[in-house]
Amino acid sequence: MTSLIERYRDRLSLEPGDPVVSLEEGSTPLIEASRLSERLGVRAYLKFEGGNPTGSFKDRGMTVAVSRAMGRGAEAVICASTGNTAASAAAYAARAGLRGAVIVPEGKIAIGKLAQALMHGARVIALQGNFDDALTIVRELAQKHPVELVNSVNPHRIEGQKTAAFEVVEELGEAPGALAIPVGNAGNVTAYWRGFQEVGTAPILYGFQAEGAAPLVEGHPVANPETVASAIRIGNPARWEEAMTAFTGSRGRVAAVSDDQILDAYRWLAANEGVFCEPASAASVAGLLAHGLPVAEDTAPPESVVCVLTGHGLKDPDTALGKAPAVVNCDNDLSAVERAVFD
Ligand code: F0G
Protein backbone atom coordinates (compact mmCIF):
# COMPACT_ATOMS: atom_id res chain seq x y z
CA MET A 1 0.00 0.00 0.00
CA THR A 2 1.16 3.50 -0.70
CA SER A 3 -0.06 6.85 0.51
CA LEU A 4 -2.49 8.83 -1.55
CA ILE A 5 0.15 11.55 -1.93
CA GLU A 6 2.69 9.10 -3.35
CA ARG A 7 0.12 7.89 -5.87
CA TYR A 8 -1.05 11.30 -7.06
CA ARG A 9 1.52 13.89 -5.97
CA ASP A 10 1.90 15.41 -9.44
CA ARG A 11 -1.84 16.20 -9.48
CA LEU A 12 -2.03 17.65 -5.94
CA SER A 13 -1.35 21.08 -4.49
CA LEU A 14 1.73 20.26 -2.38
CA GLU A 15 4.99 22.19 -2.62
CA PRO A 16 8.14 20.21 -3.54
CA GLY A 17 9.64 20.33 -0.02
CA ASP A 18 6.47 19.38 1.86
CA PRO A 19 6.75 16.27 4.03
CA VAL A 20 4.23 13.46 3.61
CA VAL A 21 1.98 12.95 6.64
CA SER A 22 0.12 9.76 5.83
CA LEU A 23 -1.77 6.86 7.35
CA GLU A 24 -1.96 5.11 3.95
CA GLU A 25 -5.38 6.50 3.15
CA GLY A 26 -7.33 6.09 -0.08
CA SER A 27 -7.47 3.00 -2.32
CA THR A 28 -10.85 2.22 -0.74
CA PRO A 29 -13.09 -0.62 -1.98
CA LEU A 30 -15.46 -0.08 -4.88
CA ILE A 31 -18.00 -2.82 -4.20
CA GLU A 32 -20.46 -4.01 -6.81
CA ALA A 33 -23.90 -4.14 -5.18
CA SER A 34 -26.10 -6.68 -6.92
CA ARG A 35 -29.19 -6.34 -4.74
CA LEU A 36 -29.09 -2.56 -4.95
CA SER A 37 -28.59 -2.84 -8.72
CA GLU A 38 -31.75 -4.92 -8.89
CA ARG A 39 -33.75 -2.37 -6.93
CA LEU A 40 -32.49 0.57 -8.97
CA GLY A 41 -32.52 -1.10 -12.37
CA VAL A 42 -28.97 0.08 -13.04
CA ARG A 43 -25.50 -1.32 -12.21
CA ALA A 44 -24.69 0.04 -8.77
CA TYR A 45 -21.38 0.25 -6.88
CA LEU A 46 -20.57 1.35 -3.36
CA LYS A 47 -17.42 3.45 -2.86
CA PHE A 48 -16.75 2.47 0.74
CA GLU A 49 -14.90 5.41 2.26
CA GLY A 50 -15.31 3.85 5.68
CA GLY A 51 -12.24 1.86 4.57
CA ASN A 52 -9.99 4.86 5.22
CA PRO A 53 -7.71 4.80 8.30
CA THR A 54 -10.00 6.86 10.53
CA GLY A 55 -13.14 5.46 8.91
CA SER A 56 -14.19 8.33 6.66
CA PHE A 57 -13.35 10.14 3.41
CA LYS A 58 -11.92 13.04 5.42
CA ASP A 59 -8.52 11.31 5.52
CA ARG A 60 -7.99 11.96 1.80
CA GLY A 61 -8.16 15.70 2.37
CA MET A 62 -6.45 15.63 5.73
CA THR A 63 -3.25 13.98 4.48
CA VAL A 64 -2.78 16.81 1.98
CA ALA A 65 -3.91 19.63 4.31
CA VAL A 66 -1.71 18.48 7.20
CA SER A 67 1.29 17.79 4.96
CA ARG A 68 1.00 21.33 3.56
CA ALA A 69 0.56 22.73 7.07
CA MET A 70 3.82 21.02 8.08
CA GLY A 71 5.50 22.43 4.98
CA ARG A 72 4.41 25.90 6.06
CA GLY A 73 5.77 25.37 9.55
CA ALA A 74 2.40 25.24 11.33
CA GLU A 75 2.39 24.09 14.95
CA ALA A 76 -1.31 23.43 15.40
CA VAL A 77 -4.43 22.56 13.44
CA ILE A 78 -8.02 23.50 14.21
CA CYS A 79 -11.42 22.63 12.77
CA ALA A 80 -15.15 22.78 13.35
CA SER A 81 -16.78 19.41 12.87
CA THR A 82 -19.85 17.22 13.01
CA GLY A 83 -17.37 14.50 14.04
CA ASN A 84 -15.47 12.93 11.17
CA THR A 85 -13.30 15.90 10.35
CA ALA A 86 -12.47 16.10 14.06
CA ALA A 87 -11.44 12.43 14.18
CA SER A 88 -9.34 12.75 11.04
CA ALA A 89 -7.71 16.06 11.99
CA ALA A 90 -6.87 14.65 15.43
CA ALA A 91 -5.27 11.53 13.94
CA TYR A 92 -3.17 13.35 11.33
CA ALA A 93 -2.14 16.00 13.86
CA ALA A 94 -0.96 13.21 16.17
CA ARG A 95 0.90 11.61 13.29
CA ALA A 96 2.57 14.91 12.43
CA GLY A 97 3.38 15.84 16.01
CA LEU A 98 1.15 18.93 15.82
CA ARG A 99 -1.31 20.12 18.41
CA GLY A 100 -4.97 19.75 17.45
CA ALA A 101 -8.16 21.46 18.60
CA VAL A 102 -11.62 20.52 17.37
CA ILE A 103 -14.88 22.39 17.98
CA VAL A 104 -17.97 20.19 17.83
CA PRO A 105 -21.67 20.86 18.47
CA GLU A 106 -22.38 19.77 22.03
CA GLY A 107 -24.18 16.43 22.28
CA LYS A 108 -24.56 16.14 18.51
CA ILE A 109 -21.65 14.01 17.35
CA ALA A 110 -21.55 10.24 17.17
CA ILE A 111 -19.79 8.57 20.08
CA GLY A 112 -17.14 6.77 18.00
CA LYS A 113 -15.96 10.05 16.49
CA LEU A 114 -15.70 11.61 19.92
CA ALA A 115 -13.66 8.65 21.16
CA GLN A 116 -11.31 8.99 18.18
CA ALA A 117 -10.69 12.70 18.61
CA LEU A 118 -10.01 12.26 22.33
CA MET A 119 -7.77 9.21 21.91
CA HIS A 120 -5.64 11.00 19.32
CA GLY A 121 -5.01 13.71 21.88
CA ALA A 122 -6.88 16.64 20.37
CA ARG A 123 -8.45 19.23 22.62
CA VAL A 124 -12.16 18.64 22.09
CA ILE A 125 -14.38 21.66 22.67
CA ALA A 126 -18.14 21.06 22.81
CA LEU A 127 -19.85 24.23 21.61
CA GLN A 128 -23.33 25.20 22.71
CA GLY A 129 -24.25 25.82 19.12
CA ASN A 130 -24.40 23.96 15.82
CA PHE A 131 -21.78 23.19 13.17
CA ASP A 132 -22.40 26.45 11.32
CA ASP A 133 -21.74 28.44 14.50
CA ALA A 134 -18.57 26.42 15.12
CA LEU A 135 -17.29 27.03 11.59
CA THR A 136 -17.82 30.78 11.91
CA ILE A 137 -15.83 30.79 15.14
CA VAL A 138 -12.88 28.69 13.89
CA ARG A 139 -12.59 30.85 10.78
CA GLU A 140 -12.10 33.86 13.04
CA LEU A 141 -9.71 32.01 15.34
CA ALA A 142 -7.55 30.97 12.40
CA GLN A 143 -7.26 34.62 11.35
CA LYS A 144 -6.16 35.69 14.81
CA HIS A 145 -3.83 32.85 15.75
CA PRO A 146 -1.09 30.89 13.99
CA VAL A 147 -3.18 27.73 13.56
CA GLU A 148 -3.98 25.92 10.33
CA LEU A 149 -7.70 25.66 9.58
CA VAL A 150 -8.33 22.16 8.19
CA ASN A 151 -12.03 22.35 7.37
CA SER A 152 -12.94 21.89 3.73
CA VAL A 153 -12.67 25.66 3.24
CA ASN A 154 -8.95 24.77 3.15
CA PRO A 155 -8.17 24.28 -0.57
CA HIS A 156 -5.81 21.36 0.12
CA ARG A 157 -8.69 19.35 1.59
CA ILE A 158 -10.55 19.51 -1.72
CA GLU A 159 -7.37 18.60 -3.58
CA GLY A 160 -6.94 15.44 -1.55
CA GLN A 161 -10.59 14.45 -1.72
CA LYS A 162 -10.72 14.71 -5.51
CA THR A 163 -8.56 11.56 -5.64
CA ALA A 164 -11.65 9.47 -4.88
CA ALA A 165 -12.95 10.39 -8.34
CA PHE A 166 -9.61 9.33 -9.86
CA GLU A 167 -9.88 5.96 -8.14
CA VAL A 168 -13.44 5.36 -9.34
CA VAL A 169 -12.50 6.07 -12.96
CA GLU A 170 -9.32 3.98 -12.72
CA GLU A 171 -11.11 1.02 -11.23
CA LEU A 172 -14.08 1.00 -13.61
CA GLY A 173 -11.83 1.78 -16.58
CA GLU A 174 -14.21 4.67 -17.37
CA ALA A 175 -16.39 7.14 -15.52
CA PRO A 176 -19.66 5.81 -14.10
CA GLY A 177 -22.83 7.20 -15.65
CA ALA A 178 -23.76 8.80 -12.35
CA LEU A 179 -22.54 9.29 -8.80
CA ALA A 180 -24.72 9.75 -5.72
CA ILE A 181 -23.34 11.54 -2.68
CA PRO A 182 -24.53 12.93 0.66
CA VAL A 183 -24.07 16.69 0.98
CA GLY A 184 -23.35 18.61 4.17
CA ASN A 185 -20.81 21.40 4.00
CA ALA A 186 -20.55 20.59 0.27
CA GLY A 187 -16.79 20.07 0.14
CA ASN A 188 -16.92 16.47 -1.03
CA VAL A 189 -19.23 16.98 -3.99
CA THR A 190 -17.01 19.91 -5.00
CA ALA A 191 -13.98 17.62 -4.79
CA TYR A 192 -15.53 14.77 -6.84
CA TRP A 193 -16.57 17.20 -9.57
CA ARG A 194 -13.05 18.61 -9.73
CA GLY A 195 -11.55 15.13 -9.84
CA PHE A 196 -13.87 13.92 -12.59
CA GLN A 197 -13.26 17.04 -14.65
CA GLU A 198 -9.49 16.71 -14.29
CA VAL A 199 -9.64 13.31 -15.93
CA GLY A 200 -11.94 14.60 -18.65
CA THR A 201 -15.17 13.02 -17.41
CA ALA A 202 -18.55 14.33 -16.25
CA PRO A 203 -20.86 11.77 -14.63
CA ILE A 204 -24.28 12.99 -13.51
CA LEU A 205 -24.00 14.04 -9.86
CA TYR A 206 -26.95 13.38 -7.56
CA GLY A 207 -26.56 15.09 -4.19
CA PHE A 208 -28.75 14.32 -1.20
CA GLN A 209 -29.38 16.30 1.96
CA ALA A 210 -31.45 15.36 4.98
CA GLU A 211 -34.92 16.92 4.88
CA GLY A 212 -34.37 18.89 8.10
CA ALA A 213 -30.98 20.17 6.91
CA ALA A 214 -31.47 20.86 3.21
CA PRO A 215 -30.38 24.44 2.49
CA LEU A 216 -29.29 23.67 -1.07
CA VAL A 217 -32.66 22.14 -1.86
CA GLU A 218 -34.61 24.96 -0.23
CA GLY A 219 -32.37 27.64 -1.73
CA HIS A 220 -31.65 29.40 1.57
CA PRO A 221 -29.68 28.71 4.77
CA VAL A 222 -31.47 26.68 7.45
CA ALA A 223 -31.11 28.29 10.89
CA ASN A 224 -31.72 25.18 13.03
CA PRO A 225 -30.83 22.10 11.00
CA GLU A 226 -32.03 18.79 12.43
CA THR A 227 -31.48 15.21 11.29
CA VAL A 228 -30.60 11.79 12.68
CA ALA A 229 -27.68 11.88 10.21
CA SER A 230 -25.59 14.06 12.53
CA ALA A 231 -22.64 14.22 10.10
CA ILE A 232 -24.71 16.29 7.66
CA ARG A 233 -26.60 18.41 10.19
CA ILE A 234 -25.48 21.62 8.48
CA GLY A 235 -27.58 24.66 7.60
CA ASN A 236 -25.23 26.88 5.63
CA PRO A 237 -22.69 24.97 3.53
CA ALA A 238 -19.37 26.74 3.00
CA ARG A 239 -19.04 25.46 -0.57
CA TRP A 240 -22.60 26.28 -1.60
CA GLU A 241 -21.79 27.92 -4.95
CA GLU A 242 -19.31 25.26 -6.03
CA ALA A 243 -21.76 22.49 -5.20
CA MET A 244 -24.48 24.10 -7.28
CA THR A 245 -22.00 24.52 -10.14
CA ALA A 246 -21.23 20.80 -9.89
CA PHE A 247 -24.92 19.82 -10.03
CA THR A 248 -25.65 22.12 -12.94
CA GLY A 249 -22.45 21.30 -14.84
CA SER A 250 -23.03 17.56 -14.51
CA ARG A 251 -26.73 17.87 -15.42
CA GLY A 252 -27.50 16.39 -12.03
CA ARG A 253 -29.51 17.67 -9.11
CA VAL A 254 -29.75 17.97 -5.36
CA ALA A 255 -32.75 16.59 -3.48
CA ALA A 256 -33.84 15.83 0.09
CA VAL A 257 -34.46 12.55 1.90
CA SER A 258 -36.31 12.05 5.17
CA ASP A 259 -34.67 10.61 8.28
CA ASP A 260 -36.86 7.50 7.88
CA GLN A 261 -35.65 7.02 4.32
CA ILE A 262 -32.05 7.43 5.48
CA LEU A 263 -32.46 4.91 8.30
CA ASP A 264 -34.24 2.42 6.03
CA ALA A 265 -31.39 2.57 3.50
CA TYR A 266 -28.84 2.35 6.35
CA ARG A 267 -30.34 -0.87 7.68
CA TRP A 268 -31.04 -2.29 4.25
CA LEU A 269 -27.43 -1.87 3.10
CA ALA A 270 -26.09 -3.55 6.22
CA ALA A 271 -28.55 -6.45 6.03
CA ASN A 272 -28.61 -6.97 2.26
CA GLU A 273 -25.24 -5.90 0.93
CA GLY A 274 -23.14 -6.59 4.03
CA VAL A 275 -21.92 -3.02 4.03
CA PHE A 276 -22.20 -1.03 7.25
CA CYS A 277 -21.96 2.71 6.75
CA GLU A 278 -23.02 5.56 8.98
CA PRO A 279 -26.47 7.14 8.63
CA ALA A 280 -25.30 10.24 6.69
CA SER A 281 -23.59 7.98 4.15
CA ALA A 282 -26.78 6.06 3.53
CA ALA A 283 -28.38 9.29 2.28
CA SER A 284 -26.75 8.61 -1.10
CA VAL A 285 -28.55 5.27 -1.44
CA ALA A 286 -31.75 6.54 0.19
CA GLY A 287 -31.86 9.36 -2.34
CA LEU A 288 -31.63 7.04 -5.34
CA LEU A 289 -34.25 4.70 -3.88
CA ALA A 290 -36.59 7.64 -3.22
CA HIS A 291 -36.02 9.73 -6.34
CA GLY A 292 -34.61 7.31 -8.94
CA LEU A 293 -32.04 8.55 -11.46
CA PRO A 294 -33.80 11.40 -13.27
CA VAL A 295 -32.07 12.88 -16.32
CA ALA A 296 -32.41 16.03 -18.38
CA GLU A 297 -34.55 15.70 -21.51
CA ASP A 298 -31.77 15.19 -24.04
CA THR A 299 -29.61 13.01 -21.76
CA ALA A 300 -29.39 9.22 -21.92
CA PRO A 301 -30.19 7.41 -18.65
CA PRO A 302 -27.02 6.32 -16.83
CA GLU A 303 -26.06 2.64 -17.05
CA SER A 304 -24.07 2.65 -13.83
CA VAL A 305 -24.06 4.57 -10.59
CA VAL A 306 -21.53 4.85 -7.78
CA CYS A 307 -22.92 5.59 -4.31
CA VAL A 308 -20.38 7.24 -2.06
CA LEU A 309 -20.56 5.74 1.43
CA THR A 310 -18.67 8.45 3.25
CA GLY A 311 -18.13 6.93 6.69
CA HIS A 312 -18.05 3.64 8.61
CA GLY A 313 -21.07 2.35 10.51
CA LEU A 314 -18.99 1.71 13.63
CA LYS A 315 -18.69 5.47 14.09
CA ASP A 316 -22.22 5.62 15.44
CA PRO A 317 -23.10 2.53 17.47
CA ASP A 318 -25.91 4.35 19.30
CA THR A 319 -27.96 4.86 16.15
CA ALA A 320 -27.22 1.30 15.04
CA LEU A 321 -28.32 -0.30 18.30
CA GLY A 322 -31.38 1.94 18.48
CA LYS A 323 -32.48 0.43 15.16
CA ALA A 324 -31.26 -3.15 15.46
CA PRO A 325 -33.25 -6.17 16.65
CA ALA A 326 -32.79 -7.16 20.31
CA VAL A 327 -30.04 -9.51 21.46
CA VAL A 328 -31.32 -12.97 22.50
CA ASN A 329 -30.31 -13.73 26.10
CA CYS A 330 -29.73 -17.37 26.90
CA ASP A 331 -28.89 -19.81 29.74
CA ASN A 332 -25.51 -21.56 29.68
CA ASP A 333 -27.01 -24.82 28.42
CA LEU A 334 -26.94 -26.70 25.08
CA SER A 335 -30.66 -27.14 24.62
CA ALA A 336 -31.38 -23.56 25.61
CA VAL A 337 -28.87 -22.39 23.03
CA GLU A 338 -30.40 -24.78 20.50
CA ARG A 339 -33.83 -23.24 21.06
CA ALA A 340 -32.41 -19.73 20.95
CA VAL A 341 -30.66 -20.40 17.62
CA PHE A 342 -33.26 -22.47 15.79
CA ASP A 343 -36.71 -21.55 17.12
N1 F0G B 1 -20.87 12.06 5.13
C1 F0G B 1 -20.19 12.07 6.28
C2 F0G B 1 -20.03 10.78 7.01
C3 F0G B 1 -19.62 13.25 6.77
O1 F0G B 1 -18.93 13.24 7.91
C4 F0G B 1 -19.81 14.46 6.04
C5 F0G B 1 -19.28 15.72 6.53
C6 F0G B 1 -20.54 14.40 4.84
C7 F0G B 1 -21.04 13.18 4.42
C8 F0G B 1 -20.77 15.59 3.99
O2 F0G B 1 -19.61 15.99 3.33
O3 F0G B 1 -19.50 18.29 4.21
O4 F0G B 1 -18.12 17.58 2.26
O5 F0G B 1 -20.59 17.84 2.04
N2 F0G B 1 -18.76 15.87 7.67
C9 F0G B 1 -18.08 17.09 8.13
C10 F0G B 1 -17.40 16.86 9.46
C11 F0G B 1 -18.90 18.31 8.05
O6 F0G B 1 -17.22 17.82 10.23
O7 F0G B 1 -17.01 15.73 9.74
P1 F0G B 1 -19.44 17.51 2.93
Boltz pocket constraint, residues with backbone or C-beta under 6 A from the ligand:
constraints:
  - pocket:
      binder: B
      contacts: [[A, 56], [A, 58], [A, 80], [A, 81], [A, 82], [A, 83], [A, 84], [A, 85], [A, 86], [A, 152], [A, 182], [A, 183], [A, 184], [A, 185], [A, 186], [A, 187], [A, 188], [A, 189], [A, 231], [A, 232], [A, 278], [A, 280], [A, 281], [A, 310], [A, 311]]
      max_distance: 6.0
